[in-house]
Amino acid sequence: MNPQDTNNLFKKYLSSFISLVFCLFLSPLIAETKSYNVPSPPDMLEQRIELVEPEGSLSLAEALSLALLHNPTLQEFAWEIRINDVKTLRAGLLPNPELGIEAENFLGSRNKRDFDQTETTVSISQLFELGGKRAKRKALAMTERDLALWDYETRRLDIIYQVAARYIKVVANQARLNLAVETTDVAEEIFNTVVARVKAGKVSPLEQSKSRVELAKARLNKARILRELVSNKQNLAAVWGSIKPLFKEVSGDLFAVQAVPEFSDLLTRLNNNPDLARWTAEIESYRNAIALAKAQKIPNITFMAGGRHFADNDDFAAVAGISAPLFIFDNKQTGVDEAQMVLTQAMQKQQTAKVAIRSLLIDNYQRLQMSLTEITALHDEVLPSARAAFKAVKVAYRLGEIGSLDLLDAQRTLFRSGSEHLEALAVFQLNVAKIERLIGGVLNPSSEKTNETTQ
């Protein structure tokens, strides 16, 4: 048989042998992997919805919708979920086979200095994981995906709170601006009255100077609040990625004071907080990590099969083998110990998180109660008395019974009380938003509200 025929015969037998090994060892494994489908990423068109800036009056629902659609950080967390989907699929895949080619007995001395006595082996080896490692690895990846979902929910509630807080600031600024306009109008009215009385020779020109100072302060305060309003509108629009907001005003009602539920009811609803709820998935993740670490203590087995060609007599022979690691120096127990310690640490962190969030709820609930008490006192007692006093002082001033200092002092008292009332309302609404972030829902699901006005 000539060398060409020998090579052709070798290739024929080798090809047939590899095909046989492929069918026996690898076909069932590859068939199992065909059921895996990588999920499609989020539709890029959905991620690039054109931002249409609202004009006119903006409601809280519209602001929340814009933020949830266009906030870039929230979209990053959505992609993190997709990435974990792919990681879960990868964790469940089988290990790849390995092709090996080995040549022996060539380029040596004497009769082995050429390729006449070369032994060529072609083999395929496949690693078989024992102890359910693949299933446990996939379970761990699935719990990590659950954590990504909880992280998304946490960030979503953060965005909702951020929008609510900035929206409340704009609402409060609008109310402060209305009060500042009213204060300026009253200061101008007083100034004009004092000017007329000075011209009539009834009061000293010094009173005109004092009333002019009050008018200038009122105008400066109005300008400052107007600048704050513009800044707060920009901060609100920045949540949905807008640079220059087009809306003119927000439609929120600062004076809509909600009924405060019992603390025990809020404490029960604290389980809806994703910062606490995520710990269930995190603890499960660490348990899965322990299971995987225990499985790693079971050695894997690698099967090998192939064919060998002997160049000296042109013979062929099959080769097969099995190998497994010997856990002599590292029995993988340290991995189990570490995973168990991490689980114990996570349980301690869970308790710490519970205590911290409950403390936040207690603190914000107390602040809510204090601001409600302050609102009630200002609305029911302080403001009515300040209005009545200012009205009486105005009449007495026109009659010449008192001087302008008493009039200006009554004016300051009235509008300082109004400003304190607005601040208390703003603090109340902000504390409501903080508590709703902690309980993961609205303060009163029944939407009970009492309209409290300053009129």
Buried (B, 14 or more C-beta within 10 A) or exposed (E): EEEEEEEEBBEEEBEEBBEEBBEEBBEEBEEEEEEEEEEEEEEEEEBEEEEEBBEEEBBBEBBBBBBBBBBEEBBEBBBBBBEBBBBBBEBBEBBEBEEEEEBEBBEEEEEBEEEEBBBBBBBBBBBBBEBBBBBBBBBBBBBBBBBBBBBBBBBBBBBBBBBBBBBBBBBBBBBBBEBBBBBBEBBBEBBEBBBEBBEEEEBBEEBBEBBBEBBEBBBEBBEEBBEBBEEBBBBBBBBBBBEEBEBEEBBBBBBBBBEBBEBEEBBEBBEEBBBBBBBBBBBBBBBBBBBBBBBBEBBBBBBBBBBBBBBEEBEEEEBEEEEEEEEEEEEBEEBBEEBBEBBEEBBEEBEEBBEEBBEBBEEBBEBBBBBBEBBEBBBEEBBEEBBEBBEEBBEBBEEEEBBBEBBBBBBBBBBEBBBBBBBBBBBBBBBBBBBBBBBBBEBBEEEEEEEBEBE
